[in-house]
Amino acid sequence: MDEQRVADRRLPQRAAEPGLEGSLEAGGPTMRLLCFPFSGGSATSYRGLGTCFDSIEVSTFELPGRGRRFSEPALERCEPMVEDLLQQIRPRIRAPYALFGHSMGALLAYLIAKRVIAEGLPCPAHLFVSGSRAPAVIFSERWHLLPRQEFHRVLAELGGCPPAILSDPELMALYEPVLRADFGAMASYRHEPSAPFEFPITAVIGQEDRVSHDQARAWQQETVQPLRLERFAGGHFFIFRHWQQIQRLISARLSCAREGDPSGPGRRQERPPHQARVSSGVLRPGVGSE
């Protein structure tokens, strides 16, 4: 949960923008980055990516129980979340695209990639997973079952929920059921091994996060390409402190994909950040960053 989602609740939400069917506009972006929400996250959670790429269009998606879908009951398992998101992304995967997700969003992105392959749809060029152990590593936490006081303590430790929200009973009454549903979905996930992806995976984690280097390194099992693993200063929500570095990493990796080199540049090699546009549906230039 973040401060923007407080505003999300109090301000009207606009629907995803039209005009995204089929291929990308001539002379515009040449790649789409489809972003999936972390626990409690909404379509605005990745607005920090809204000031970056000139050739990558960032699309975000809303799950039930948050943002403009606040009135819908939250989903409590990963499978219906994947089904819901698949319906939203189908029009967007006719053009070259990549997937990005942080924490729960990383697991959802992985499961969506598996479904895309199973259904014979166009495959992504790249999978970016952030703040997430590999799907083969058991998520043993049962945070969704904790008493309220302990549950709030975990949220404070994870760092994604400002104290002002944790101390506001009205706001917590709105968001706590969604967070518990999301944590429950992750806890109920049971990994089913499958053939590794042909496309590459890049994993990024926080140096002070609960997700360990070895847990993130296990993403290598899911791709035949060499895994790239990057660490950033910070805890579980390190992404909000490092949008520009993450932008550069994504841009460099996708540039290599377009040039036919899936292995990408050497570790730590970076390219200058691009001028970007993002969408909530499609995030546009001028969107504020975290």
PyMOL commands that set and color helices and strands:
alter all, ss='L'
color gray80, all
select helices_A, chain A and resi 3-10+47-49+67-69+78-92+104-118+143-145+148-158+163-166+169-188+213-222+238-241+243-258
alter helices_A, ss='H'
color red, helices_A
select strands_A, chain A and resi 31-36+56-60+97-102+127-130+201-206+228-232+277-279
alter strands_A, ss='S'
color yellow, strands_A
deselect
rebuild
show_as cartoon
